[in-house]
Amino acid sequence: MNTDDMPHILVVDDDQRLRALLQRYLGENGFRVTAAADAAEARLKLGAIAFDLLVLDVTMPGETGFELTEGIRRVSDVPILLLTARGAPEDRIEGFERGADDYLPKPFDPRELLLRVRAMLRRAQPATGQPTLTVALGDAVFDLARGELRQGEETLRLTSGEAALLAALARQPGETMSREDLAAAVGLSPEAGGRAIDVAVVRLRRKIEPDPRTPRFLHTVRGRGYVLWPGAGMAQE
């Protein structure tokens, strides 16, 4: 594979040994890897390079990985995987609330990191060679193959996790999906639990609902999960 065709990953961690390990391991497995020691250095590199995925440590001097994730989400939907020794459920939930797509506690097996990175990149890439399947949500249209939400000529930014969640619901319109089934469909780790899906639904409603407090499309089915009721059904082109 030409180097320019390899997905480019930014690894941000203040542990020099871990940065070197991840650079070597990911590089040996088909990725270009750039490293940064902290959020300030990461921001400089993000301003100069378009990365395909970010791997961020949470506990860093200065700006934390949570804060960096939240800042990036204001301007970009690049997939973000958080790495941290803080593995408590409330820490994982905060990561998803700030906009992360996945979360891997330290210590971790590099093979698991590799599998998660590949899965996130697959979700972020539009499918090819398939008919276009779209879902109407009021005056917005979601393209399942591309994971793209458009409103007129404007593309509404979705993270890869939000796009995967909306696609999972859109493939079964009018059918209730449990939090566990949704977590599996979007590739979240089992320990993330249903709460991570709840957080993702709240974020998604802010983007697809005219009034997120009274959902028109994405409804909660108490005790069971969530269901999507598209505004004008589905169309195949």
BAVEXMAR-381146 format. One line per field, with one value per residue: x, y, z of N, C-alpha, C in turn. Coordinates in Angstrom, 2 decimals, padded with zeros to 5 digits. Example, Ala and Ser with C-alpha at 12.3 -4.5 7.8 and 13.67 -1.06 7.14 Angstrom:
2
n_c1 <- c(013.19, 012.85)
n_c2 <- c(-005.69, -002.25)
n_c3 <- c(007.80, 007.08)
ca_c1 <- c(012.30, 013.67)
ca_c2 <- c(-004.50, -001.06)
ca_c3 <- c(007.80, 007.14)
c_c1 <- c(013.20, 012.90)
c_c2 <- c(-003.30, 000.03)
c_c3 <- c(007.80, 007.87)
***
This chain:
237
n_c1 <- c(000.84, 000.54, 002.13, 000.74, -001.86, -002.45, -004.37, -004.22, -003.16, -003.40, -001.68, -001.99, -000.37, 001.10, 002.98, 005.98, 007.05, 004.78, 003.75, 005.76, 005.56, 002.94, 003.19, 005.03, 003.70, 001.16, 002.13, 003.37, 001.19, -000.14, -000.70, -000.21, 001.39, 001.31, 002.65, 001.94, 002.79, 001.14, -001.96, -001.63, 000.45, -000.84, -002.96, -001.57, -000.66, -003.05, -003.98, -002.48, -002.56, -004.78, -006.21, -007.20, -008.11, -008.14, -006.24, -006.48, -005.02, -006.47, -005.69, -003.63, -000.97, -001.93, -004.30, -006.86, -007.61, -010.38, -011.20, -009.86, -011.09, -013.74, -013.31, -012.38, -014.64, -016.27, -015.56, -014.98, -015.67, -014.01, -013.11, -012.69, -010.81, -010.56, -007.97, -007.30, -006.38, -008.40, -010.99, -013.57, -017.19, -018.44, -016.41, -016.08, -018.58, -018.45, -016.51, -017.90, -019.93, -018.49, -017.91, -016.44, -015.86, -015.21, -013.78, -011.08, -009.84, -006.76, -004.51, -004.10, -004.59, -002.60, -003.58, -006.33, -006.74, -005.99, -008.03, -010.26, -009.64, -009.63, -012.31, -013.61, -012.69, -013.83, -016.55, -016.53, -016.17, -017.75, -019.98, -019.49, -020.57, -023.19, -026.79, -028.21, -029.49, -031.84, -033.10, -035.75, -035.92, -037.89, -037.06, -034.52, -032.18, -030.96, -028.26, -027.64, -025.54, -023.40, -023.30, -024.18, -025.72, -027.94, -029.21, -030.97, -028.63, -026.71, -024.40, -024.89, -022.96, -021.98, -020.65, -018.65, -019.68, -022.26, -023.35, -023.27, -025.04, -027.46, -027.75, -028.09, -030.58, -032.11, -032.13, -034.01, -036.70, -039.32, -039.17, -038.48, -035.33, -033.14, -030.95, -028.68, -028.57, -028.20, -025.73, -024.07, -024.46, -023.23, -020.67, -019.67, -017.85, -018.64, -018.58, -019.24, -021.97, -025.57, -025.91, -024.09, -025.27, -027.58, -026.47, -025.42, -027.79, -029.01, -027.20, -027.51, -030.20, -030.11, -029.24, -030.97, -033.58, -036.27, -037.10, -035.41, -036.37, -038.94, -039.17, -039.55, -038.80, -036.89, -037.57, -038.01, -038.62, -040.02, -038.30, -037.52, -035.99, -035.02, -036.64, -036.86, -038.78, -039.04, -039.61, -040.68, -040.64, -038.67, -036.42, -035.24, -032.69)
n_c2 <- c(-001.20, 002.19, 004.76, 007.16, 006.32, 005.09, 005.04, 007.85, 008.35, 010.16, 010.06, 010.90, 011.34, 011.68, 009.93, 008.91, 006.40, 004.83, 006.22, 005.73, 002.95, 002.65, 004.03, 002.40, -000.12, 000.38, 001.42, -000.84, -002.21, -001.15, 001.63, 005.16, 007.08, 009.78, 011.50, 013.16, 014.95, 016.28, 018.17, 020.73, 020.46, 018.62, 020.15, 021.92, 020.15, 019.15, 021.40, 021.45, 019.02, 016.66, 014.28, 010.79, 009.48, 009.81, 009.03, 009.47, 010.23, 010.52, 011.65, 014.13, 016.55, 019.97, 020.74, 018.36, 015.06, 014.78, 017.48, 018.26, 016.59, 017.59, 020.16, 019.60, 018.43, 020.58, 021.47, 019.35, 016.02, 013.87, 010.51, 009.55, 007.91, 007.25, 006.74, 005.56, 005.32, 005.70, 003.98, 003.87, 003.65, 006.22, 007.79, 006.76, 007.41, 010.20, 010.61, 009.82, 011.72, 014.02, 013.65, 011.49, 008.53, 005.95, 004.03, 002.97, 001.27, 001.58, -000.86, -002.10, -004.51, -004.35, -005.53, -005.45, -002.69, -002.25, -003.65, -002.14, 000.36, -000.23, -000.97, 001.45, 003.06, 001.74, 002.25, 004.94, 005.27, 005.72, 003.32, 001.36, 000.53, -000.15, 000.20, 003.44, 004.25, 006.08, 008.13, 010.13, 012.84, 014.96, 018.00, 017.19, 014.78, 011.54, 009.70, 006.41, 004.82, 006.58, 007.66, 010.23, 013.27, 015.51, 018.77, 020.43, 022.12, 021.93, 020.07, 018.33, 017.99, 014.85, 012.68, 009.68, 007.73, 008.71, 008.67, 005.92, 005.00, 006.25, 005.05, 002.35, 002.45, 003.44, 001.38, -000.28, 000.95, 002.13, -000.04, -001.13, -000.93, -002.43, -001.07, -002.63, -004.02, -001.87, -000.89, -003.03, -002.87, -000.46, -000.88, -000.39, -001.02, -003.74, -003.04, -000.40, -000.11, 000.51, 003.18, 004.68, 004.60, 006.04, 008.59, 009.07, 009.14, 011.47, 013.40, 012.97, 013.63, 016.38, 017.15, 016.15, 016.66, 019.01, 020.07, 018.94, 018.26, 017.39, 014.86, 014.15, 012.26, 010.37, 008.23, 007.38, 004.22, 003.26, 001.27, -000.48, 000.50, 002.25, 003.85, 004.67, 006.86, 007.71, 010.79, 010.78, 008.21, 005.63, 005.67, 004.15, 004.49)
n_c3 <- c(000.00, -000.86, 000.99, 001.25, 001.03, 003.36, 006.38, 008.54, 011.76, 014.78, 017.75, 021.07, 023.99, 027.19, 028.06, 027.12, 026.51, 025.96, 023.77, 021.87, 021.68, 020.62, 018.21, 016.87, 016.84, 015.59, 013.22, 012.14, 011.39, 009.23, 009.31, 009.11, 011.54, 013.71, 016.51, 019.62, 022.59, 024.32, 024.72, 023.65, 021.76, 020.15, 019.10, 017.43, 015.46, 014.52, 013.28, 011.01, 009.68, 008.21, 009.94, 010.10, 012.32, 015.88, 018.77, 022.06, 025.18, 028.42, 030.95, 031.11, 031.49, 031.86, 029.43, 029.48, 028.08, 027.87, 027.71, 025.39, 023.53, 023.61, 022.61, 020.01, 018.93, 018.41, 015.95, 014.27, 013.03, 013.28, 014.03, 017.45, 019.86, 023.23, 025.59, 028.79, 032.26, 033.96, 034.59, 035.59, 035.49, 035.43, 034.39, 031.82, 030.77, 030.87, 028.92, 026.57, 026.66, 026.16, 023.54, 022.51, 020.50, 021.18, 023.92, 025.76, 028.45, 030.33, 031.76, 028.38, 025.75, 022.92, 020.59, 020.87, 020.80, 018.13, 016.75, 017.50, 016.43, 013.69, 013.37, 013.98, 011.88, 009.72, 010.20, 009.78, 007.10, 003.93, 002.51, -000.49, -003.83, -003.29, -003.27, -002.79, 000.29, 001.94, 004.61, 005.57, 007.71, 008.71, 007.28, 006.78, 005.45, 005.80, 004.71, 004.62, 003.59, 003.26, 005.74, 006.22, 007.01, 005.68, 005.20, 003.10, 001.19, 003.04, 005.00, 007.91, 010.76, 011.93, 014.38, 013.97, 015.63, 016.19, 013.62, 013.12, 015.09, 014.30, 011.81, 012.55, 013.85, 011.75, 009.94, 010.90, 010.94, 012.99, 014.65, 017.90, 019.45, 021.71, 024.27, 024.54, 022.09, 020.37, 021.30, 020.52, 017.77, 017.04, 017.72, 020.28, 023.29, 025.51, 028.25, 028.24, 028.37, 028.72, 029.38, 027.89, 025.37, 025.93, 026.33, 023.79, 022.31, 023.32, 022.36, 019.62, 019.20, 019.50, 017.04, 015.11, 015.79, 015.77, 018.23, 020.80, 023.33, 023.05, 021.30, 017.85, 016.00, 017.05, 019.47, 022.95, 024.30, 027.04, 029.34, 027.39, 025.15, 022.23, 019.41, 015.97, 014.11, 011.03, 009.26, 006.67, 005.79, 004.12, 001.37, -001.62, -003.89)
ca_c1 <- c(000.00, 001.24, 002.06, -000.29, -003.17, -002.63, -005.05, -003.27, -003.63, -002.69, -001.64, -001.65, -000.16, 002.29, 003.89, 006.81, 007.20, 003.55, 003.68, 006.67, 004.99, 001.79, 003.69, 005.64, 002.72, 000.21, 002.88, 003.60, -000.10, -000.76, -001.13, 000.73, 001.16, 001.96, 002.49, 002.03, 002.96, 000.07, -003.03, -001.13, 001.15, -001.85, -003.68, -000.70, -000.63, -004.40, -004.13, -001.67, -002.75, -006.12, -006.07, -008.35, -008.56, -007.33, -006.16, -006.15, -004.97, -007.34, -004.99, -002.41, -000.76, -002.60, -005.62, -007.08, -008.17, -011.80, -011.32, -009.43, -012.17, -014.86, -012.92, -012.33, -016.00, -016.91, -015.15, -014.65, -016.30, -013.00, -013.27, -011.82, -010.73, -009.90, -007.22, -007.12, -006.38, -009.62, -011.94, -014.86, -018.30, -018.70, -015.37, -016.42, -019.73, -017.99, -015.85, -018.91, -020.62, -017.63, -017.88, -015.62, -016.56, -014.94, -013.08, -010.34, -009.11, -005.40, -003.69, -004.88, -003.87, -002.49, -004.42, -007.69, -006.71, -005.96, -009.36, -011.18, -009.27, -010.12, -013.77, -014.00, -012.43, -014.86, -017.80, -016.38, -016.06, -018.99, -020.02, -019.45, -021.15, -024.49, -027.80, -028.30, -030.64, -031.95, -034.19, -036.16, -036.18, -038.35, -036.41, -033.18, -032.13, -029.80, -027.78, -027.06, -024.29, -022.36, -023.33, -024.20, -027.00, -027.98, -030.39, -030.77, -027.26, -025.80, -024.13, -024.88, -021.85, -022.20, -019.48, -018.83, -020.56, -023.63, -023.79, -023.51, -026.26, -028.61, -027.88, -028.65, -032.00, -032.77, -032.29, -035.21, -037.61, -040.55, -038.92, -037.73, -034.04, -032.65, -029.66, -027.63, -028.49, -027.62, -024.30, -023.41, -024.54, -022.31, -019.30, -019.22, -017.42, -019.73, -018.57, -019.80, -023.32, -026.68, -025.80, -023.39, -026.25, -028.43, -025.73, -025.35, -029.13, -029.19, -026.41, -028.09, -031.45, -029.79, -028.92, -032.03, -034.92, -036.57, -037.09, -034.94, -037.11, -040.15, -038.70, -040.49, -038.31, -036.17, -038.38, -037.69, -039.66, -039.64, -037.99, -037.19, -034.92, -035.31, -037.20, -036.82, -039.93, -038.69, -040.69, -041.33, -040.30, -037.36, -036.41, -034.05, -032.42)
ca_c2 <- c(000.00, 003.46, 005.42, 008.20, 005.68, 004.54, 005.94, 008.61, 008.41, 011.00, 009.51, 011.97, 010.77, 012.26, 008.83, 008.76, 004.98, 004.36, 006.84, 005.00, 001.62, 002.74, 004.41, 001.22, -001.19, 000.78, 001.54, -002.18, -002.79, -000.49, 003.00, 006.26, 007.53, 010.99, 011.51, 014.44, 014.71, 016.92, 018.75, 021.90, 019.95, 018.00, 021.20, 022.40, 019.16, 019.10, 022.56, 021.31, 017.71, 016.07, 012.91, 009.91, 009.02, 010.29, 008.22, 010.49, 009.94, 011.42, 012.36, 014.77, 017.86, 021.03, 020.38, 016.91, 014.45, 015.13, 018.86, 018.29, 015.96, 018.52, 021.24, 019.07, 018.17, 021.82, 021.78, 018.17, 014.74, 012.83, 009.50, 009.72, 006.83, 007.68, 005.77, 006.11, 004.44, 005.99, 003.08, 003.83, 003.93, 007.66, 008.35, 006.37, 008.20, 011.57, 010.59, 009.83, 013.01, 015.04, 013.45, 010.36, 007.44, 004.71, 004.24, 001.76, 001.47, 001.05, -001.36, -002.72, -005.34, -003.62, -006.16, -004.92, -001.33, -002.35, -004.05, -001.02, 001.39, -000.66, -000.91, 002.86, 003.56, 001.18, 002.99, 006.32, 005.28, 005.40, 002.05, 001.52, -000.56, -000.49, 001.20, 004.49, 004.13, 007.35, 008.28, 011.52, 013.29, 016.33, 018.57, 016.63, 013.45, 010.78, 008.70, 005.34, 004.35, 007.57, 008.14, 011.68, 013.93, 016.76, 019.63, 021.27, 022.03, 021.89, 018.79, 018.47, 017.17, 013.73, 011.86, 008.33, 007.01, 009.18, 008.16, 004.47, 004.83, 006.62, 004.03, 001.15, 002.69, 003.67, 000.10, -000.93, 002.04, 001.71, -001.19, -000.78, -001.60, -002.31, -000.41, -003.62, -004.26, -000.67, -000.86, -004.00, -002.40, 000.66, -001.28, 000.02, -002.11, -004.16, -002.35, 000.95, -000.24, 001.25, 004.61, 005.30, 004.78, 007.16, 009.82, 009.25, 009.53, 012.88, 014.19, 012.83, 014.40, 017.80, 017.39, 015.74, 017.03, 020.45, 020.35, 017.69, 017.94, 016.67, 014.23, 013.83, 011.12, 009.38, 008.12, 006.43, 003.26, 003.04, -000.09, -001.35, 001.04, 003.40, 003.57, 005.79, 007.02, 008.70, 011.70, 010.47, 006.85, 005.35, 005.62, 003.52, 005.06)
ca_c3 <- c(000.00, -000.86, 002.29, 001.23, 001.11, 004.70, 007.33, 009.35, 013.14, 015.74, 019.11, 022.02, 025.32, 027.80, 028.36, 025.93, 026.21, 025.33, 022.43, 020.98, 021.46, 019.72, 016.88, 016.25, 016.63, 014.56, 011.98, 011.61, 011.00, 008.09, 009.56, 009.36, 012.91, 014.24, 017.97, 020.34, 024.02, 025.10, 023.91, 022.92, 020.58, 019.29, 018.38, 016.36, 014.39, 013.95, 012.41, 009.79, 009.05, 008.32, 010.42, 009.93, 013.63, 017.00, 019.99, 023.05, 026.60, 029.17, 032.02, 030.63, 032.09, 031.11, 028.92, 029.53, 026.89, 027.83, 027.24, 024.00, 022.75, 023.50, 021.71, 018.64, 018.47, 017.95, 014.58, 013.48, 013.39, 013.19, 015.08, 018.62, 020.84, 024.46, 026.37, 030.13, 033.43, 034.69, 033.94, 036.27, 034.57, 035.26, 033.52, 030.44, 030.36, 030.58, 027.62, 025.52, 026.71, 025.55, 022.09, 022.07, 019.82, 021.91, 025.17, 026.10, 029.70, 030.50, 030.65, 027.32, 024.79, 021.64, 019.55, 021.02, 020.26, 016.67, 016.30, 017.69, 015.45, 012.37, 013.37, 013.92, 010.53, 008.83, 010.41, 009.30, 005.65, 003.21, 001.79, -001.94, -004.58, -002.75, -003.56, -001.79, 001.16, 002.66, 005.55, 005.72, 009.07, 008.47, 006.09, 006.67, 004.85, 006.23, 003.75, 005.43, 003.03, 003.51, 007.12, 006.03, 007.26, 004.94, 005.28, 001.91, 000.69, 004.19, 005.65, 009.36, 011.24, 012.84, 014.67, 013.42, 016.54, 015.99, 012.33, 013.27, 015.88, 013.47, 010.77, 013.17, 014.06, 010.47, 009.24, 011.45, 011.30, 013.65, 015.51, 019.09, 019.64, 023.08, 024.43, 024.30, 020.65, 019.77, 021.64, 019.64, 016.38, 016.78, 018.05, 021.61, 024.15, 026.40, 029.55, 028.11, 028.91, 028.13, 029.64, 026.77, 024.31, 026.35, 026.08, 022.33, 021.84, 023.66, 021.41, 018.28, 019.16, 019.32, 015.64, 014.17, 016.27, 015.88, 019.67, 021.43, 024.55, 022.63, 020.07, 016.78, 015.23, 017.86, 020.68, 024.01, 024.67, 028.44, 029.75, 026.25, 024.33, 021.38, 018.10, 015.04, 013.23, 010.02, 008.93, 005.39, 005.38, 003.53, -000.10, -002.19, -005.21)
c_c1 <- c(000.87, 001.06, 000.95, -001.70, -003.46, -003.41, -004.02, -003.86, -002.76, -002.82, -001.17, -001.57, 001.12, 003.32, 004.71, 006.96, 005.97, 003.40, 004.53, 006.12, 003.85, 002.23, 004.25, 004.58, 001.73, 000.90, 003.15, 002.33, -000.87, -001.23, 000.06, 000.40, 001.99, 001.67, 002.62, 002.05, 001.86, -000.93, -002.54, -000.41, 000.17, -002.59, -002.86, -000.72, -001.99, -004.64, -003.41, -001.98, -004.20, -005.96, -007.35, -008.92, -007.60, -007.39, -005.63, -006.09, -005.87, -006.56, -003.65, -002.21, -001.38, -003.99, -005.79, -007.61, -009.66, -011.98, -010.92, -010.51, -013.33, -014.54, -012.89, -013.73, -016.74, -016.63, -014.97, -015.41, -015.31, -013.20, -012.24, -011.95, -009.96, -009.21, -007.01, -007.09, -007.62, -010.77, -013.30, -015.97, -018.53, -017.65, -015.66, -017.58, -019.32, -017.29, -016.84, -019.67, -019.80, -017.50, -017.01, -016.48, -016.33, -013.96, -012.39, -009.53, -007.68, -005.38, -004.55, -003.97, -003.79, -003.34, -005.85, -007.76, -006.77, -007.34, -010.35, -010.90, -009.81, -011.63, -014.26, -013.80, -013.43, -016.17, -017.73, -016.35, -017.40, -018.89, -020.03, -020.11, -022.51, -025.51, -027.87, -029.60, -030.70, -033.18, -034.49, -036.51, -036.60, -037.72, -034.96, -033.26, -030.84, -029.49, -027.05, -025.70, -023.14, -022.27, -023.42, -025.61, -026.98, -029.30, -030.26, -029.37, -026.24, -025.64, -024.04, -023.86, -022.32, -020.86, -019.71, -019.74, -022.01, -024.19, -024.11, -024.79, -027.49, -028.84, -028.51, -030.15, -032.75, -032.96, -033.51, -036.22, -038.89, -040.39, -038.06, -036.46, -033.58, -031.31, -028.52, -027.46, -027.86, -026.13, -023.53, -023.37, -023.54, -020.89, -018.78, -018.83, -018.53, -019.77, -019.11, -021.24, -024.33, -026.57, -025.09, -024.34, -027.18, -027.77, -025.69, -026.70, -029.38, -028.44, -027.02, -029.38, -031.19, -029.56, -030.07, -033.42, -035.12, -036.57, -036.68, -035.72, -038.42, -039.85, -039.83, -040.10, -037.73, -036.81, -037.81, -038.89, -039.30, -039.45, -037.53, -036.04, -035.36, -035.87, -037.15, -038.06, -039.59, -039.90, -041.40, -040.91, -038.92, -037.49, -035.14, -033.89, -031.59)
c_c2 <- c(001.24, 004.15, 006.45, 007.62, 005.11, 005.52, 006.57, 008.84, 009.35, 010.37, 010.61, 011.36, 011.35, 011.20, 008.51, 007.29, 004.43, 004.95, 006.06, 003.62, 001.67, 003.14, 003.19, 000.17, -000.83, 000.93, 000.21, -002.82, -001.92, 000.94, 003.96, 006.81, 008.77, 011.05, 012.93, 014.14, 015.32, 017.58, 019.93, 021.47, 019.31, 019.04, 021.76, 021.43, 019.02, 020.28, 022.42, 020.04, 017.26, 014.60, 012.12, 009.44, 009.54, 009.30, 009.16, 009.90, 010.94, 012.28, 012.87, 016.08, 018.95, 020.59, 018.86, 016.39, 014.72, 016.52, 018.97, 017.69, 016.93, 019.67, 020.79, 018.89, 019.43, 022.08, 020.56, 016.95, 013.59, 011.81, 009.67, 008.52, 007.34, 006.50, 006.35, 005.03, 004.65, 005.20, 003.00, 004.19, 005.42, 008.33, 008.00, 007.21, 009.63, 011.64, 010.63, 011.15, 014.11, 014.84, 012.31, 009.31, 006.10, 005.01, 002.94, 002.00, 000.91, 000.17, -002.07, -003.58, -004.58, -004.22, -005.67, -003.49, -001.36, -002.70, -002.89, 000.09, 001.02, -000.58, 000.54, 003.44, 003.00, 001.94, 004.38, 006.42, 004.98, 004.05, 002.31, 000.33, -001.00, 000.57, 002.22, 004.34, 005.40, 007.34, 009.76, 011.80, 014.75, 016.85, 018.14, 015.22, 012.78, 009.70, 007.62, 004.90, 005.29, 007.98, 009.65, 012.22, 015.29, 017.47, 020.66, 021.05, 021.89, 020.47, 019.02, 017.48, 016.11, 013.08, 010.48, 007.50, 007.41, 008.66, 006.67, 004.20, 005.14, 005.58, 002.76, 001.29, 002.80, 002.38, -000.66, 000.14, 001.50, 000.52, -000.76, -001.60, -001.37, -001.59, -001.37, -003.90, -003.06, -000.58, -001.83, -003.50, -001.31, 000.34, -000.78, -001.19, -002.47, -003.38, -000.92, 000.97, 000.66, 002.74, 005.34, 005.54, 005.94, 008.49, 010.11, 009.68, 011.01, 013.76, 014.15, 013.63, 015.89, 018.15, 017.06, 016.20, 018.54, 020.91, 019.06, 017.29, 017.21, 016.01, 013.90, 012.54, 010.01, 009.30, 007.10, 005.52, 002.78, 001.56, -001.00, -000.81, 002.24, 002.95, 004.83, 005.75, 008.10, 009.53, 011.37, 009.12, 006.75, 005.28, 004.97, 004.01, 004.10)
c_c3 <- c(000.00, 000.48, 002.34, 001.35, 002.50, 005.58, 008.26, 010.74, 013.95, 017.12, 020.05, 023.42, 025.90, 028.21, 027.11, 025.52, 025.48, 023.93, 021.45, 020.66, 020.45, 018.31, 016.16, 015.90, 015.53, 013.21, 011.32, 011.08, 010.02, 008.28, 009.55, 010.74, 013.21, 015.73, 018.50, 021.83, 024.87, 024.15, 023.09, 021.65, 019.60, 018.48, 017.23, 015.18, 013.73, 013.01, 011.09, 009.01, 009.24, 008.69, 010.18, 011.25, 014.69, 018.15, 021.07, 024.45, 027.32, 030.15, 031.50, 031.36, 031.22, 030.70, 028.91, 028.20, 026.74, 027.22, 025.78, 023.10, 022.54, 022.55, 020.26, 018.08, 018.00, 016.48, 013.70, 013.97, 013.27, 014.32, 016.20, 019.54, 022.05, 025.13, 027.76, 031.19, 034.27, 034.06, 034.61, 035.28, 034.35, 034.38, 032.06, 029.92, 030.05, 029.24, 026.47, 025.49, 026.03, 024.04, 021.60, 021.40, 020.50, 023.03, 025.54, 027.37, 029.63, 031.75, 029.61, 026.45, 023.46, 020.53, 019.65, 020.49, 018.74, 016.12, 016.41, 016.68, 014.08, 012.29, 013.27, 012.52, 009.52, 008.97, 009.82, 007.78, 005.00, 002.52, 000.29, -002.60, -004.06, -003.16, -002.43, -001.00, 002.01, 003.56, 005.69, 007.18, 008.98, 007.20, 005.96, 006.10, 005.30, 005.22, 004.55, 004.91, 003.35, 004.97, 007.17, 006.23, 006.59, 005.15, 004.18, 001.37, 001.81, 004.71, 007.15, 009.93, 012.22, 013.14, 014.08, 014.31, 016.37, 014.67, 012.40, 014.05, 015.04, 012.38, 011.34, 013.39, 012.74, 009.68, 009.73, 011.88, 011.91, 014.57, 016.70, 019.18, 021.06, 023.11, 024.13, 022.82, 019.94, 020.05, 020.74, 018.20, 016.06, 017.22, 019.37, 022.42, 025.13, 027.71, 029.47, 028.60, 028.24, 028.32, 028.50, 025.59, 024.66, 026.04, 024.58, 021.77, 022.14, 022.67, 020.02, 018.16, 018.95, 017.85, 014.69, 014.56, 016.25, 017.34, 020.38, 022.67, 024.25, 021.27, 019.10, 016.07, 016.11, 019.25, 021.66, 024.25, 026.07, 028.75, 028.63, 025.40, 023.53, 020.03, 017.26, 014.15, 012.20, 009.60, 007.65, 004.88, 004.78, 002.03, -000.57, -003.61, -006.04)
***
